[in-house]
């Protein structure tokens, strides 16, 4: 709980500073999707309230663009171009590269990922999305002269890929206005890393190793 309060307070302060510096709200607000695995509930002596202990955190940090009436995906040869903006793959968010932070070893598409920080990209193809997990260094502020780290997905190559996994695509019964990452269908053994925007939902299963 303390970790979450500190993280939330830090994000609130950072967002507030950004808003003050810019004089307006960011067009794509920062977001975090979180889950905690591997722990158990126990009731401390003298307390009636159970506490979750020993858990490991898994987070996705990203920027959350809003649809604002756009046609997001495009069709035919133009599929994905609105979002790619010339990058070879999509950053699956906006601004700073979307990242996966895991304190627990996890397995995606048969590949074990040790605890650490990874980048998330999506290779967009009509009816066929691929989640890319990478270890590219990333920029927190855009510097066009920095060729060793990525801003979003610009300059991406597969040189640092650690896993590629096909995503299961579906259609939401409603339109999600703000891009959303979430952990869904979670159990003690794992769950799904799920992306939602407009009427599209795409997910990849993972297990906790």
mmCIF file of the C-alpha atoms, coordinates in Angstrom:
data_MODEL
# 
_entry.id   MODEL 
# 
loop_
_atom_site.group_PDB 
_atom_site.id 
_atom_site.type_symbol 
_atom_site.label_atom_id 
_atom_site.label_alt_id 
_atom_site.label_comp_id 
_atom_site.label_asym_id 
_atom_site.label_entity_id 
_atom_site.label_seq_id 
_atom_site.pdbx_PDB_ins_code 
_atom_site.Cartn_x 
_atom_site.Cartn_y 
_atom_site.Cartn_z 
_atom_site.occupancy 
_atom_site.B_iso_or_equiv 
_atom_site.pdbx_formal_charge 
_atom_site.auth_seq_id 
_atom_site.auth_comp_id 
_atom_site.auth_asym_id 
_atom_site.auth_atom_id 
_atom_site.pdbx_PDB_model_num 
ATOM 1   C CA . UNK A 1 1   ? 0.000   0.000   0.000   1.00 0.00 ? 1   UNK A CA 1 
ATOM 2   C CA . UNK A 1 2   ? 2.834   2.393   0.905   1.00 0.00 ? 2   UNK A CA 1 
ATOM 3   C CA . UNK A 1 3   ? 4.501   1.755   -2.465  1.00 0.00 ? 3   UNK A CA 1 
ATOM 4   C CA . UNK A 1 4   ? 1.294   2.541   -4.322  1.00 0.00 ? 4   UNK A CA 1 
ATOM 5   C CA . UNK A 1 5   ? 0.649   5.723   -2.328  1.00 0.00 ? 5   UNK A CA 1 
ATOM 6   C CA . UNK A 1 6   ? 4.186   6.975   -2.976  1.00 0.00 ? 6   UNK A CA 1 
ATOM 7   C CA . UNK A 1 7   ? 3.938   6.137   -6.680  1.00 0.00 ? 7   UNK A CA 1 
ATOM 8   C CA . UNK A 1 8   ? 0.527   7.811   -6.961  1.00 0.00 ? 8   UNK A CA 1 
ATOM 9   C CA . UNK A 1 9   ? 1.740   10.915  -5.129  1.00 0.00 ? 9   UNK A CA 1 
ATOM 10  C CA . UNK A 1 10  ? 4.840   11.113  -7.326  1.00 0.00 ? 10  UNK A CA 1 
ATOM 11  C CA . UNK A 1 11  ? 2.766   10.802  -10.494 1.00 0.00 ? 11  UNK A CA 1 
ATOM 12  C CA . UNK A 1 12  ? 0.348   13.462  -9.245  1.00 0.00 ? 12  UNK A CA 1 
ATOM 13  C CA . UNK A 1 13  ? 3.209   15.852  -8.462  1.00 0.00 ? 13  UNK A CA 1 
ATOM 14  C CA . UNK A 1 14  ? 4.874   15.156  -11.827 1.00 0.00 ? 14  UNK A CA 1 
ATOM 15  C CA . UNK A 1 15  ? 1.620   15.692  -13.709 1.00 0.00 ? 15  UNK A CA 1 
ATOM 16  C CA . UNK A 1 16  ? 0.935   18.871  -11.781 1.00 0.00 ? 16  UNK A CA 1 
ATOM 17  C CA . UNK A 1 17  ? 4.391   20.208  -12.575 1.00 0.00 ? 17  UNK A CA 1 
ATOM 18  C CA . UNK A 1 18  ? 3.950   19.326  -16.230 1.00 0.00 ? 18  UNK A CA 1 
ATOM 19  C CA . UNK A 1 19  ? 0.593   21.081  -16.387 1.00 0.00 ? 19  UNK A CA 1 
ATOM 20  C CA . UNK A 1 20  ? 2.007   24.192  -14.728 1.00 0.00 ? 20  UNK A CA 1 
ATOM 21  C CA . UNK A 1 21  ? 5.010   24.206  -17.039 1.00 0.00 ? 21  UNK A CA 1 
ATOM 22  C CA . UNK A 1 22  ? 2.867   23.855  -20.129 1.00 0.00 ? 22  UNK A CA 1 
ATOM 23  C CA . UNK A 1 23  ? 0.026   26.046  -18.957 1.00 0.00 ? 23  UNK A CA 1 
ATOM 24  C CA . UNK A 1 24  ? -2.451  23.356  -19.995 1.00 0.00 ? 24  UNK A CA 1 
ATOM 25  C CA . UNK A 1 25  ? -3.282  19.696  -19.493 1.00 0.00 ? 25  UNK A CA 1 
ATOM 26  C CA . UNK A 1 26  ? -1.283  17.165  -21.542 1.00 0.00 ? 26  UNK A CA 1 
ATOM 27  C CA . UNK A 1 27  ? -3.134  15.887  -24.610 1.00 0.00 ? 27  UNK A CA 1 
ATOM 28  C CA . UNK A 1 28  ? -2.182  12.314  -23.668 1.00 0.00 ? 28  UNK A CA 1 
ATOM 29  C CA . UNK A 1 29  ? -2.209  11.990  -19.860 1.00 0.00 ? 29  UNK A CA 1 
ATOM 30  C CA . UNK A 1 30  ? 0.165   9.494   -18.210 1.00 0.00 ? 30  UNK A CA 1 
ATOM 31  C CA . UNK A 1 31  ? -1.280  6.167   -17.135 1.00 0.00 ? 31  UNK A CA 1 
ATOM 32  C CA . UNK A 1 32  ? -0.293  3.052   -15.202 1.00 0.00 ? 32  UNK A CA 1 
ATOM 33  C CA . UNK A 1 33  ? -1.822  -0.418  -15.208 1.00 0.00 ? 33  UNK A CA 1 
ATOM 34  C CA . UNK A 1 34  ? -0.833  -2.532  -12.208 1.00 0.00 ? 34  UNK A CA 1 
ATOM 35  C CA . UNK A 1 35  ? -1.244  -5.978  -10.718 1.00 0.00 ? 35  UNK A CA 1 
ATOM 36  C CA . UNK A 1 36  ? 0.391   -7.805  -7.817  1.00 0.00 ? 36  UNK A CA 1 
ATOM 37  C CA . UNK A 1 37  ? 1.177   -11.511 -7.879  1.00 0.00 ? 37  UNK A CA 1 
ATOM 38  C CA . UNK A 1 38  ? 2.779   -14.238 -5.800  1.00 0.00 ? 38  UNK A CA 1 
ATOM 39  C CA . UNK A 1 39  ? 1.680   -13.034 -2.378  1.00 0.00 ? 39  UNK A CA 1 
ATOM 40  C CA . UNK A 1 40  ? -0.908  -14.167 0.111   1.00 0.00 ? 40  UNK A CA 1 
ATOM 41  C CA . UNK A 1 41  ? -3.362  -12.660 2.561   1.00 0.00 ? 41  UNK A CA 1 
ATOM 42  C CA . UNK A 1 42  ? -2.613  -12.936 6.251   1.00 0.00 ? 42  UNK A CA 1 
ATOM 43  C CA . UNK A 1 43  ? -4.187  -11.362 9.309   1.00 0.00 ? 43  UNK A CA 1 
ATOM 44  C CA . UNK A 1 44  ? -1.586  -9.727  11.558  1.00 0.00 ? 44  UNK A CA 1 
ATOM 45  C CA . UNK A 1 45  ? -1.881  -10.317 15.313  1.00 0.00 ? 45  UNK A CA 1 
ATOM 46  C CA . UNK A 1 46  ? -4.279  -7.872  16.901  1.00 0.00 ? 46  UNK A CA 1 
ATOM 47  C CA . UNK A 1 47  ? -5.941  -6.964  13.586  1.00 0.00 ? 47  UNK A CA 1 
ATOM 48  C CA . UNK A 1 48  ? -9.211  -8.047  12.029  1.00 0.00 ? 48  UNK A CA 1 
ATOM 49  C CA . UNK A 1 49  ? -8.173  -6.914  8.544   1.00 0.00 ? 49  UNK A CA 1 
ATOM 50  C CA . UNK A 1 50  ? -6.211  -9.285  6.280   1.00 0.00 ? 50  UNK A CA 1 
ATOM 51  C CA . UNK A 1 51  ? -3.128  -7.842  4.578   1.00 0.00 ? 51  UNK A CA 1 
ATOM 52  C CA . UNK A 1 52  ? -1.643  -8.983  1.251   1.00 0.00 ? 52  UNK A CA 1 
ATOM 53  C CA . UNK A 1 53  ? 2.021   -9.790  1.848   1.00 0.00 ? 53  UNK A CA 1 
ATOM 54  C CA . UNK A 1 54  ? 4.960   -11.000 -0.229  1.00 0.00 ? 54  UNK A CA 1 
ATOM 55  C CA . UNK A 1 55  ? 3.517   -9.914  -3.579  1.00 0.00 ? 55  UNK A CA 1 
ATOM 56  C CA . UNK A 1 56  ? 5.487   -8.787  -6.610  1.00 0.00 ? 56  UNK A CA 1 
ATOM 57  C CA . UNK A 1 57  ? 4.314   -5.837  -8.699  1.00 0.00 ? 57  UNK A CA 1 
ATOM 58  C CA . UNK A 1 58  ? 3.857   -5.810  -12.469 1.00 0.00 ? 58  UNK A CA 1 
ATOM 59  C CA . UNK A 1 59  ? 3.138   -2.428  -14.069 1.00 0.00 ? 59  UNK A CA 1 
ATOM 60  C CA . UNK A 1 60  ? 2.657   -0.964  -17.525 1.00 0.00 ? 60  UNK A CA 1 
ATOM 61  C CA . UNK A 1 61  ? 3.466   2.750   -17.790 1.00 0.00 ? 61  UNK A CA 1 
ATOM 62  C CA . UNK A 1 62  ? 2.256   4.631   -20.854 1.00 0.00 ? 62  UNK A CA 1 
ATOM 63  C CA . UNK A 1 63  ? 0.654   7.793   -22.182 1.00 0.00 ? 63  UNK A CA 1 
ATOM 64  C CA . UNK A 1 64  ? -3.098  7.695   -22.854 1.00 0.00 ? 64  UNK A CA 1 
ATOM 65  C CA . UNK A 1 65  ? -4.139  9.384   -26.100 1.00 0.00 ? 65  UNK A CA 1 
ATOM 66  C CA . UNK A 1 66  ? -7.824  10.202  -26.508 1.00 0.00 ? 66  UNK A CA 1 
ATOM 67  C CA . UNK A 1 67  ? -9.705  9.309   -29.669 1.00 0.00 ? 67  UNK A CA 1 
ATOM 68  C CA . UNK A 1 68  ? -11.146 12.790  -30.196 1.00 0.00 ? 68  UNK A CA 1 
ATOM 69  C CA . UNK A 1 69  ? -13.295 11.615  -33.128 1.00 0.00 ? 69  UNK A CA 1 
ATOM 70  C CA . UNK A 1 70  ? -10.409 10.224  -35.198 1.00 0.00 ? 70  UNK A CA 1 
ATOM 71  C CA . UNK A 1 71  ? -10.454 7.219   -37.484 1.00 0.00 ? 71  UNK A CA 1 
ATOM 72  C CA . UNK A 1 72  ? -7.730  5.353   -35.631 1.00 0.00 ? 72  UNK A CA 1 
ATOM 73  C CA . UNK A 1 73  ? -6.728  2.327   -37.615 1.00 0.00 ? 73  UNK A CA 1 
ATOM 74  C CA . UNK A 1 74  ? -7.207  3.126   -41.283 1.00 0.00 ? 74  UNK A CA 1 
ATOM 75  C CA . UNK A 1 75  ? -7.812  0.604   -44.042 1.00 0.00 ? 75  UNK A CA 1 
ATOM 76  C CA . UNK A 1 76  ? -5.837  -1.310  -46.647 1.00 0.00 ? 76  UNK A CA 1 
ATOM 77  C CA . UNK A 1 77  ? -2.385  0.122   -47.366 1.00 0.00 ? 77  UNK A CA 1 
ATOM 78  C CA . UNK A 1 78  ? -3.107  2.967   -44.905 1.00 0.00 ? 78  UNK A CA 1 
ATOM 79  C CA . UNK A 1 79  ? -3.729  0.627   -41.969 1.00 0.00 ? 79  UNK A CA 1 
ATOM 80  C CA . UNK A 1 80  ? -2.009  2.003   -38.866 1.00 0.00 ? 80  UNK A CA 1 
ATOM 81  C CA . UNK A 1 81  ? -0.427  5.021   -40.559 1.00 0.00 ? 81  UNK A CA 1 
ATOM 82  C CA . UNK A 1 82  ? -2.391  7.501   -38.432 1.00 0.00 ? 82  UNK A CA 1 
ATOM 83  C CA . UNK A 1 83  ? -0.753  6.072   -35.322 1.00 0.00 ? 83  UNK A CA 1 
ATOM 84  C CA . UNK A 1 84  ? 2.671   5.083   -36.632 1.00 0.00 ? 84  UNK A CA 1 
ATOM 85  C CA . UNK A 1 85  ? 3.550   8.594   -37.843 1.00 0.00 ? 85  UNK A CA 1 
ATOM 86  C CA . UNK A 1 86  ? 6.438   7.142   -39.821 1.00 0.00 ? 86  UNK A CA 1 
ATOM 87  C CA . UNK A 1 87  ? 7.743   4.767   -37.133 1.00 0.00 ? 87  UNK A CA 1 
ATOM 88  C CA . UNK A 1 88  ? 8.194   1.092   -38.147 1.00 0.00 ? 88  UNK A CA 1 
ATOM 89  C CA . UNK A 1 89  ? 6.057   -0.173  -35.233 1.00 0.00 ? 89  UNK A CA 1 
ATOM 90  C CA . UNK A 1 90  ? 3.607   1.479   -32.834 1.00 0.00 ? 90  UNK A CA 1 
ATOM 91  C CA . UNK A 1 91  ? 4.546   2.627   -29.343 1.00 0.00 ? 91  UNK A CA 1 
ATOM 92  C CA . UNK A 1 92  ? 1.096   1.467   -28.185 1.00 0.00 ? 92  UNK A CA 1 
ATOM 93  C CA . UNK A 1 93  ? 0.455   4.775   -26.495 1.00 0.00 ? 93  UNK A CA 1 
ATOM 94  C CA . UNK A 1 94  ? 1.835   8.267   -27.023 1.00 0.00 ? 94  UNK A CA 1 
ATOM 95  C CA . UNK A 1 95  ? 4.941   10.276  -26.203 1.00 0.00 ? 95  UNK A CA 1 
ATOM 96  C CA . UNK A 1 96  ? 7.424   8.277   -24.071 1.00 0.00 ? 96  UNK A CA 1 
ATOM 97  C CA . UNK A 1 97  ? 7.838   4.601   -25.005 1.00 0.00 ? 97  UNK A CA 1 
ATOM 98  C CA . UNK A 1 98  ? 5.327   2.272   -23.315 1.00 0.00 ? 98  UNK A CA 1 
ATOM 99  C CA . UNK A 1 99  ? 7.128   0.133   -20.742 1.00 0.00 ? 99  UNK A CA 1 
ATOM 100 C CA . UNK A 1 100 ? 6.557   -3.048  -18.753 1.00 0.00 ? 100 UNK A CA 1 
ATOM 101 C CA . UNK A 1 101 ? 8.030   -3.113  -15.243 1.00 0.00 ? 101 UNK A CA 1 
ATOM 102 C CA . UNK A 1 102 ? 7.998   -6.497  -13.530 1.00 0.00 ? 102 UNK A CA 1 
ATOM 103 C CA . UNK A 1 103 ? 9.311   -7.560  -10.125 1.00 0.00 ? 103 UNK A CA 1 
ATOM 104 C CA . UNK A 1 104 ? 8.452   -11.190 -10.878 1.00 0.00 ? 104 UNK A CA 1 
ATOM 105 C CA . UNK A 1 105 ? 9.768   -13.423 -13.657 1.00 0.00 ? 105 UNK A CA 1 
ATOM 106 C CA . UNK A 1 106 ? 7.024   -13.923 -16.236 1.00 0.00 ? 106 UNK A CA 1 
ATOM 107 C CA . UNK A 1 107 ? 6.614   -15.988 -19.402 1.00 0.00 ? 107 UNK A CA 1 
ATOM 108 C CA . UNK A 1 108 ? 5.160   -14.598 -22.643 1.00 0.00 ? 108 UNK A CA 1 
ATOM 109 C CA . UNK A 1 109 ? 4.812   -16.840 -25.698 1.00 0.00 ? 109 UNK A CA 1 
ATOM 110 C CA . UNK A 1 110 ? 7.179   -19.392 -24.160 1.00 0.00 ? 110 UNK A CA 1 
ATOM 111 C CA . UNK A 1 111 ? 9.914   -16.846 -23.375 1.00 0.00 ? 111 UNK A CA 1 
ATOM 112 C CA . UNK A 1 112 ? 10.900  -16.198 -19.771 1.00 0.00 ? 112 UNK A CA 1 
ATOM 113 C CA . UNK A 1 113 ? 11.402  -12.534 -18.887 1.00 0.00 ? 113 UNK A CA 1 
ATOM 114 C CA . UNK A 1 114 ? 13.502  -11.905 -15.812 1.00 0.00 ? 114 UNK A CA 1 
ATOM 115 C CA . UNK A 1 115 ? 12.499  -9.103  -13.409 1.00 0.00 ? 115 UNK A CA 1 
ATOM 116 C CA . UNK A 1 116 ? 13.289  -5.743  -14.948 1.00 0.00 ? 116 UNK A CA 1 
ATOM 117 C CA . UNK A 1 117 ? 12.051  -3.057  -17.316 1.00 0.00 ? 117 UNK A CA 1 
ATOM 118 C CA . UNK A 1 118 ? 11.052  -3.771  -20.914 1.00 0.00 ? 118 UNK A CA 1 
ATOM 119 C CA . UNK A 1 119 ? 9.606   -1.761  -23.798 1.00 0.00 ? 119 UNK A CA 1 
ATOM 120 C CA . UNK A 1 120 ? 6.261   -2.640  -25.378 1.00 0.00 ? 120 UNK A CA 1 
ATOM 121 C CA . UNK A 1 121 ? 5.485   -2.075  -29.057 1.00 0.00 ? 121 UNK A CA 1 
ATOM 122 C CA . UNK A 1 122 ? 2.786   -3.405  -31.373 1.00 0.00 ? 122 UNK A CA 1 
ATOM 123 C CA . UNK A 1 123 ? 3.373   -4.400  -34.979 1.00 0.00 ? 123 UNK A CA 1 
ATOM 124 C CA . UNK A 1 124 ? 0.081   -3.383  -36.594 1.00 0.00 ? 124 UNK A CA 1 
ATOM 125 C CA . UNK A 1 125 ? -1.224  -5.470  -39.469 1.00 0.00 ? 125 UNK A CA 1 
ATOM 126 C CA . UNK A 1 126 ? -4.891  -5.805  -40.494 1.00 0.00 ? 126 UNK A CA 1 
ATOM 127 C CA . UNK A 1 127 ? -6.433  -8.571  -38.346 1.00 0.00 ? 127 UNK A CA 1 
ATOM 128 C CA . UNK A 1 128 ? -2.958  -9.557  -37.112 1.00 0.00 ? 128 UNK A CA 1 
ATOM 129 C CA . UNK A 1 129 ? -1.266  -7.670  -34.281 1.00 0.00 ? 129 UNK A CA 1 
ATOM 130 C CA . UNK A 1 130 ? 2.044   -8.723  -32.716 1.00 0.00 ? 130 UNK A CA 1 
ATOM 131 C CA . UNK A 1 131 ? 3.180   -7.615  -29.276 1.00 0.00 ? 131 UNK A CA 1 
ATOM 132 C CA . UNK A 1 132 ? 6.906   -6.847  -29.204 1.00 0.00 ? 132 UNK A CA 1 
ATOM 133 C CA . UNK A 1 133 ? 8.859   -6.864  -25.938 1.00 0.00 ? 133 UNK A CA 1 
ATOM 134 C CA . UNK A 1 134 ? 12.208  -5.112  -26.263 1.00 0.00 ? 134 UNK A CA 1 
ATOM 135 C CA . UNK A 1 135 ? 15.122  -3.790  -24.204 1.00 0.00 ? 135 UNK A CA 1 
ATOM 136 C CA . UNK A 1 136 ? 15.832  -0.626  -26.201 1.00 0.00 ? 136 UNK A CA 1 
ATOM 137 C CA . UNK A 1 137 ? 17.006  2.286   -24.007 1.00 0.00 ? 137 UNK A CA 1 
ATOM 138 C CA . UNK A 1 138 ? 14.345  5.007   -24.060 1.00 0.00 ? 138 UNK A CA 1 
ATOM 139 C CA . UNK A 1 139 ? 14.300  8.785   -23.938 1.00 0.00 ? 139 UNK A CA 1 
ATOM 140 C CA . UNK A 1 140 ? 12.212  10.592  -21.336 1.00 0.00 ? 140 UNK A CA 1 
ATOM 141 C CA . UNK A 1 141 ? 12.567  13.831  -23.313 1.00 0.00 ? 141 UNK A CA 1 
ATOM 142 C CA . UNK A 1 142 ? 12.794  13.930  -27.078 1.00 0.00 ? 142 UNK A CA 1 
ATOM 143 C CA . UNK A 1 143 ? 16.357  14.420  -28.317 1.00 0.00 ? 143 UNK A CA 1 
ATOM 144 C CA . UNK A 1 144 ? 16.705  13.960  -32.104 1.00 0.00 ? 144 UNK A CA 1 
ATOM 145 C CA . UNK A 1 145 ? 20.496  13.732  -31.772 1.00 0.00 ? 145 UNK A CA 1 
ATOM 146 C CA . UNK A 1 146 ? 20.297  10.705  -29.469 1.00 0.00 ? 146 UNK A CA 1 
ATOM 147 C CA . UNK A 1 147 ? 20.497  7.651   -31.723 1.00 0.00 ? 147 UNK A CA 1 
ATOM 148 C CA . UNK A 1 148 ? 21.161  5.207   -28.860 1.00 0.00 ? 148 UNK A CA 1 
ATOM 149 C CA . UNK A 1 149 ? 17.726  5.537   -27.242 1.00 0.00 ? 149 UNK A CA 1 
ATOM 150 C CA . UNK A 1 150 ? 14.186  5.686   -28.591 1.00 0.00 ? 150 UNK A CA 1 
ATOM 151 C CA . UNK A 1 151 ? 11.483  8.306   -28.310 1.00 0.00 ? 151 UNK A CA 1 
ATOM 152 C CA . UNK A 1 152 ? 8.261   6.358   -28.711 1.00 0.00 ? 152 UNK A CA 1 
ATOM 153 C CA . UNK A 1 153 ? 9.029   3.896   -31.513 1.00 0.00 ? 153 UNK A CA 1 
ATOM 154 C CA . UNK A 1 154 ? 10.984  6.231   -33.774 1.00 0.00 ? 154 UNK A CA 1 
ATOM 155 C CA . UNK A 1 155 ? 14.275  4.597   -34.743 1.00 0.00 ? 155 UNK A CA 1 
ATOM 156 C CA . UNK A 1 156 ? 13.098  1.167   -33.590 1.00 0.00 ? 156 UNK A CA 1 
ATOM 157 C CA . UNK A 1 157 ? 14.817  -1.919  -34.989 1.00 0.00 ? 157 UNK A CA 1 
ATOM 158 C CA . UNK A 1 158 ? 14.341  -5.539  -33.857 1.00 0.00 ? 158 UNK A CA 1 
ATOM 159 C CA . UNK A 1 159 ? 17.944  -5.646  -32.581 1.00 0.00 ? 159 UNK A CA 1 
ATOM 160 C CA . UNK A 1 160 ? 16.813  -5.565  -28.934 1.00 0.00 ? 160 UNK A CA 1 
ATOM 161 C CA . UNK A 1 161 ? 13.675  -7.728  -29.208 1.00 0.00 ? 161 UNK A CA 1 
ATOM 162 C CA . UNK A 1 162 ? 13.344  -10.391 -26.520 1.00 0.00 ? 162 UNK A CA 1 
ATOM 163 C CA . UNK A 1 163 ? 9.941   -11.796 -27.460 1.00 0.00 ? 163 UNK A CA 1 
ATOM 164 C CA . UNK A 1 164 ? 7.231   -11.428 -30.095 1.00 0.00 ? 164 UNK A CA 1 
ATOM 165 C CA . UNK A 1 165 ? 3.747   -12.727 -29.373 1.00 0.00 ? 165 UNK A CA 1 
ATOM 166 C CA . UNK A 1 166 ? 0.598   -12.789 -31.517 1.00 0.00 ? 166 UNK A CA 1 
ATOM 167 C CA . UNK A 1 167 ? -2.245  -10.825 -29.954 1.00 0.00 ? 167 UNK A CA 1 
ATOM 168 C CA . UNK A 1 168 ? -5.810  -12.066 -29.799 1.00 0.00 ? 168 UNK A CA 1 
ATOM 169 C CA . UNK A 1 169 ? -8.014  -9.391  -31.356 1.00 0.00 ? 169 UNK A CA 1 
ATOM 170 C CA . UNK A 1 170 ? -11.638 -8.751  -30.478 1.00 0.00 ? 170 UNK A CA 1 
ATOM 171 C CA . UNK A 1 171 ? -14.384 -6.125  -30.628 1.00 0.00 ? 171 UNK A CA 1 
ATOM 172 C CA . UNK A 1 172 ? -15.651 -4.249  -27.587 1.00 0.00 ? 172 UNK A CA 1 
ATOM 173 C CA . UNK A 1 173 ? -19.427 -3.693  -27.229 1.00 0.00 ? 173 UNK A CA 1 
ATOM 174 C CA . UNK A 1 174 ? -18.635 -0.012  -26.571 1.00 0.00 ? 174 UNK A CA 1 
ATOM 175 C CA . UNK A 1 175 ? -16.063 2.536   -27.689 1.00 0.00 ? 175 UNK A CA 1 
ATOM 176 C CA . UNK A 1 176 ? -13.152 3.197   -25.298 1.00 0.00 ? 176 UNK A CA 1 
ATOM 177 C CA . UNK A 1 177 ? -12.349 6.901   -25.729 1.00 0.00 ? 177 UNK A CA 1 
ATOM 178 C CA . UNK A 1 178 ? -8.957  6.887   -23.972 1.00 0.00 ? 178 UNK A CA 1 
ATOM 179 C CA . UNK A 1 179 ? -6.324  4.264   -24.788 1.00 0.00 ? 179 UNK A CA 1 
ATOM 180 C CA . UNK A 1 180 ? -6.165  1.785   -21.915 1.00 0.00 ? 180 UNK A CA 1 
ATOM 181 C CA . UNK A 1 181 ? -3.788  -0.987  -20.858 1.00 0.00 ? 181 UNK A CA 1 
ATOM 182 C CA . UNK A 1 182 ? -5.069  -3.426  -18.223 1.00 0.00 ? 182 UNK A CA 1 
ATOM 183 C CA . UNK A 1 183 ? -4.373  -6.758  -16.573 1.00 0.00 ? 183 UNK A CA 1 
ATOM 184 C CA . UNK A 1 184 ? -7.347  -9.055  -17.151 1.00 0.00 ? 184 UNK A CA 1 
ATOM 185 C CA . UNK A 1 185 ? -8.440  -12.586 -16.211 1.00 0.00 ? 185 UNK A CA 1 
ATOM 186 C CA . UNK A 1 186 ? -5.808  -12.664 -13.471 1.00 0.00 ? 186 UNK A CA 1 
ATOM 187 C CA . UNK A 1 187 ? -5.236  -15.778 -11.356 1.00 0.00 ? 187 UNK A CA 1 
ATOM 188 C CA . UNK A 1 188 ? -2.381  -16.876 -9.108  1.00 0.00 ? 188 UNK A CA 1 
ATOM 189 C CA . UNK A 1 189 ? -0.692  -18.331 -12.194 1.00 0.00 ? 189 UNK A CA 1 
ATOM 190 C CA . UNK A 1 190 ? -0.909  -15.289 -14.479 1.00 0.00 ? 190 UNK A CA 1 
ATOM 191 C CA . UNK A 1 191 ? -3.421  -13.611 -16.746 1.00 0.00 ? 191 UNK A CA 1 
ATOM 192 C CA . UNK A 1 192 ? -3.580  -11.401 -19.816 1.00 0.00 ? 192 UNK A CA 1 
ATOM 193 C CA . UNK A 1 193 ? -1.927  -8.169  -20.796 1.00 0.00 ? 193 UNK A CA 1 
ATOM 194 C CA . UNK A 1 194 ? -4.810  -6.361  -22.480 1.00 0.00 ? 194 UNK A CA 1 
ATOM 195 C CA . UNK A 1 195 ? -5.015  -3.285  -24.698 1.00 0.00 ? 195 UNK A CA 1 
ATOM 196 C CA . UNK A 1 196 ? -8.279  -1.408  -25.390 1.00 0.00 ? 196 UNK A CA 1 
ATOM 197 C CA . UNK A 1 197 ? -9.027  1.587   -27.595 1.00 0.00 ? 197 UNK A CA 1 
ATOM 198 C CA . UNK A 1 198 ? -12.128 2.541   -29.565 1.00 0.00 ? 198 UNK A CA 1 
ATOM 199 C CA . UNK A 1 199 ? -13.919 -0.757  -30.281 1.00 0.00 ? 199 UNK A CA 1 
ATOM 200 C CA . UNK A 1 200 ? -10.692 -2.791  -30.406 1.00 0.00 ? 200 UNK A CA 1 
ATOM 201 C CA . UNK A 1 201 ? -9.406  -5.083  -27.673 1.00 0.00 ? 201 UNK A CA 1 
ATOM 202 C CA . UNK A 1 202 ? -6.169  -7.054  -28.055 1.00 0.00 ? 202 UNK A CA 1 
ATOM 203 C CA . UNK A 1 203 ? -4.517  -9.304  -25.487 1.00 0.00 ? 203 UNK A CA 1 
ATOM 204 C CA . UNK A 1 204 ? -1.567  -11.603 -24.838 1.00 0.00 ? 204 UNK A CA 1 
ATOM 205 C CA . UNK A 1 205 ? -1.555  -14.246 -22.094 1.00 0.00 ? 205 UNK A CA 1 
ATOM 206 C CA . UNK A 1 206 ? 1.327   -14.517 -19.660 1.00 0.00 ? 206 UNK A CA 1 
ATOM 207 C CA . UNK A 1 207 ? 2.211   -16.742 -16.748 1.00 0.00 ? 207 UNK A CA 1 
ATOM 208 C CA . UNK A 1 208 ? 4.097   -16.010 -13.567 1.00 0.00 ? 208 UNK A CA 1 
ATOM 209 C CA . UNK A 1 209 ? 7.222   -18.130 -13.500 1.00 0.00 ? 209 UNK A CA 1 
# 
